């Protein structure tokens, strides 16, 4: 078994609900094996209150979650991304920036 920690970026248009929930679930379920992030092409600026209620009810520390642009992960200074997952049809159809690390891309 590999000791590699995979870096996963979950993408959605608004980065307010689905992608943040994906980041949370992958981060918790893959703890020690997956470093999860989320972002959006047109971020809303704040996570959806319903998503935050769900995370709080399930014991997540909410301070780690914020709505952010996928451009944060396209700069040379950002961590390399191993896997980029789109979780909405709009984001899947958009032209994504080039992410450091030349990630595998998939749609869920």
N, C-alpha and C positions, 0 to 999 in steps of 0.2 A: 504494500500500500504506500502511496506517495504522501510525503509530508507537505506537499504544495498546498497553499491557501489560495483558492480561486477567488478572483475579484469579479463580482457580478453587478451589472448596472441594469436596473429595471426602469424602463422608459414608458411614459404616457404623455399625452398632450399637456394636461394641466398640472401634473405632479402634485395632486391634492388627495387622491384616495387610492386607486388601484396600485399605482407604482409604489406608493408609500407602504401599503399593506404588503406588497411583494417584498420590499426591502426588509420589513420587519420579520416576516415569516422566514425568508431565506437566512437572514442574520441569526435568528434564534435556532432554527432547525439545523443550520449548517455551522453552528458555533465551533470555531477551531479549524474549520475546513473551508468556510465561505466568508468573505468580507463583502457585505452587500451595501449598495447605494441605490438611490433612485433620483430621477430627474425628469424634466419635461421640456418639450419644444416651446411651449408657451405657458410657463408656470403661473399658477394662480396667485402665488405669493404667500399663501397660507394653506396648511393641510385642511381637509374637509372635517368639520366638527364630528361627523358620524364616524369617520375613520379613527379620529383621536379617541372618541368614546370607546370604540371597540378595542383599541390598543390598551387604553387605561384599564378596561375591565379584565383584560388578559395579562396584566402585570408588566406591561412594557413601560420603560422610562420614556416619557414623551419628549424630553428635552433634546433627543437625538434627531427628531423628525422635523424637517422644514421643506417647503416647496422651493425648488431651485431649478435653474436652467441646465440643460444638457451641455451647454458651452463650458461649464466648470470642469467637465471631464474631457474636454477636447484640447486643453492647453498642454504644452510640453511639460509643464510643472505638475500636472495631475498624475495620479497613480495609473499604471497600465490596467486596462480592462481586459479580462479574459473572455467574458460572455456578456453580450448586450441582449436583453429580452424586452421586446415591446409587448405591452399588455392592453393596447387599444388599437383599433383599426386605423385611426387617424395617424398615430405615431408610426405605425408600421408602414404607412404609405408615404411618409415624408422622407425627404433626403436628410439623413442623419449626418452630423459632422464626423470627421475622422477622429476616432478615439485612440489615444495612446495604447499600444499593445496589440493593435489589429485584432479585435475580438471576434469570436464566433457570434453571429447574429441569428436570433430566432424570434418567432412570434408565439405568444401564449394566449 
